[in-house]
């Protein structure tokens, strides 16, 4: 007579390796920092004197809360506020990074919403994106038109938004799948 092994029983070593240790490692990378990359200026009509700026927006204890907080700030237009803010700020890319400045998730801002970018699926895909982004930055360096150079740099940054740190890739992909299902 043979007994069927219970499907609900898991060895303590498996529980530690699959559940406890990843949760502990993840908690060391929190809180997550939210920031926004965009174009700042003191005069809306003076494109020549505008400059790229990263605006820190705050911290959140989880990726889910960071996504919600970022979306709320963009929807309210509450990105560049405060005493040291710029009168004119055009948000371009939203970033969520962990304590070690590793990318958790990023997305382009268009028409008041964040288009979160799907993280790369492999290291080979990451290398292709780095190559293309480097090519775009090289083109930006060579052009004499400042507006075209800025546009090329933002195209490169939008590509690099997919370069989520390997530790966060699965979490980011799961979060994006959940938001698409909702």
C-alpha positions in Angstrom: 0.0 0.0 0.0 1.4 3.4 -0.9 0.3 6.7 0.4 -0.2 9.8 -1.7 2.0 12.6 -0.6 -0.1 15.5 0.6 -0.1 18.4 -1.9 -0.6 20.9 1.0 2.5 19.8 3.0 5.6 21.8 2.3 9.0 21.3 3.9 10.3 24.1 6.1 13.3 24.6 3.9 11.0 25.2 0.9 8.9 27.7 2.8 12.0 29.6 3.9 13.5 29.6 0.4 10.3 30.4 -1.5 8.5 32.7 0.9 10.4 34.0 3.9 13.8 34.9 2.5 12.5 36.8 -0.6 10.1 38.8 1.7 13.0 39.7 4.0 15.2 40.7 1.1 12.4 42.8 -0.4 11.8 44.6 2.8 15.4 45.7 2.9 14.8 47.6 -0.4 11.8 49.6 0.9 10.6 52.3 1.0 10.2 53.0 -2.7 10.9 56.5 -4.0 8.7 58.2 -6.6 10.1 60.9 -8.8 9.2 62.6 -12.1 11.5 63.5 -14.9 10.4 66.5 -17.0 11.2 69.9 -18.5 11.3 72.9 -16.1 11.4 76.6 -16.9 10.6 79.9 -15.4 8.8 81.2 -18.5 6.5 79.1 -20.6 7.5 80.8 -23.9 11.2 80.5 -23.3 12.1 77.0 -24.6 15.7 77.9 -25.0 16.2 78.4 -21.2 14.2 75.3 -20.2 16.1 72.4 -18.6 15.6 68.8 -17.6 14.8 68.2 -13.9 14.0 65.3 -11.7 11.4 66.2 -9.1 11.2 63.9 -6.0 7.5 63.2 -5.1 7.7 61.0 -2.0 8.1 57.5 -0.7 5.7 54.5 -0.4 6.0 51.2 1.5 5.0 49.0 -1.5 5.0 49.0 -5.3 1.2 48.9 -5.3 1.0 52.1 -3.2 3.7 53.8 -5.2 1.8 53.2 -8.5 -1.4 54.6 -6.9 0.4 57.6 -5.4 2.1 58.4 -8.7 -1.1 58.1 -10.7 -2.9 60.4 -8.2 -0.2 63.0 -8.4 -0.3 63.1 -12.2 -4.1 63.1 -12.3 -4.2 66.1 -9.9 -1.4 67.9 -11.7 0.3 67.9 -8.3 3.9 67.3 -9.4 5.9 70.5 -9.2 4.4 72.3 -6.2 6.0 73.9 -3.2 8.1 76.9 -2.4 11.1 75.9 -4.5 9.0 74.7 -7.5 9.2 75.8 -11.1 6.3 77.9 -12.5 6.3 75.7 -15.7 7.0 72.0 -15.5 6.1 69.5 -18.2 6.2 66.0 -16.7 7.6 63.3 -19.1 8.5 60.1 -17.2 7.5 58.8 -13.8 10.0 56.7 -11.9 9.7 54.3 -9.0 13.0 53.3 -7.5 14.0 51.2 -4.4 16.2 52.3 -1.6 19.3 51.4 -3.6 18.2 53.5 -6.6 17.3 50.4 -8.6 14.4 50.9 -11.0 11.2 49.2 -9.9 8.9 50.6 -12.6 8.7 53.6 -14.9 6.3 55.0 -17.4 5.7 57.8 -19.9 3.3 60.6 -18.9 0.8 61.5 -21.7 -2.4 63.4 -21.5 -2.5 63.2 -17.7 -2.0 59.5 -17.3 1.0 57.3 -16.8 1.7 54.6 -19.5 3.7 52.2 -17.4 6.3 50.3 -19.4 6.4 46.5 -19.4 9.8 45.4 -17.9 12.3 43.6 -20.1 11.9 39.8 -20.1 15.5 38.9 -20.3 19.1 40.2 -20.1 19.4 39.9 -23.9 16.4 42.2 -24.4 17.9 44.6 -21.9 21.1 44.7 -23.9 19.2 45.5 -27.1 17.4 48.4 -25.3 20.7 49.7 -24.0 22.2 49.6 -27.5 19.2 51.5 -29.0 19.1 54.1 -26.2 22.8 54.7 -26.6 22.3 55.2 -30.4 19.6 57.7 -29.7 21.7 59.6 -27.2 24.6 59.6 -29.7 22.2 61.2 -32.3 21.2 63.8 -29.6 24.8 64.7 -29.0 25.5 65.2 -32.7 22.4 67.3 -33.5 22.7 71.1 -33.5 19.0 71.6 -32.7 18.4 71.7 -28.9 14.7 70.7 -29.3 15.5 67.7 -31.4 18.3 66.7 -29.0 15.9 66.9 -26.0 13.3 64.8 -28.0 16.0 62.1 -28.8 17.1 62.0 -25.1 13.5 61.5 -24.0 13.0 58.7 -26.5 16.1 57.1 -25.1 14.8 57.6 -21.5 11.4 56.1 -22.5 13.2 53.0 -23.8 15.3 52.8 -20.7 12.0 52.8 -18.6 11.8 49.1 -19.5 15.2 48.4 -17.8 13.7 47.3 -14.5 16.2 45.8 -12.1 16.2 42.0 -12.3 15.0 41.7 -8.7 11.9 43.7 -9.5 11.1 42.4 -13.0 8.6 39.7 -11.9 6.9 42.0 -9.4 6.6 44.8 -11.9 5.2 42.5 -14.6 2.7 41.0 -12.2 1.5 44.5 -11.2 1.0 45.5 -14.8 -0.9 42.3 -15.5 -3.2 43.0 -12.5 -3.8 46.6 -13.6 -4.7 45.4 -17.2 -7.1 42.8 -15.8 -8.9 45.4 -13.7 
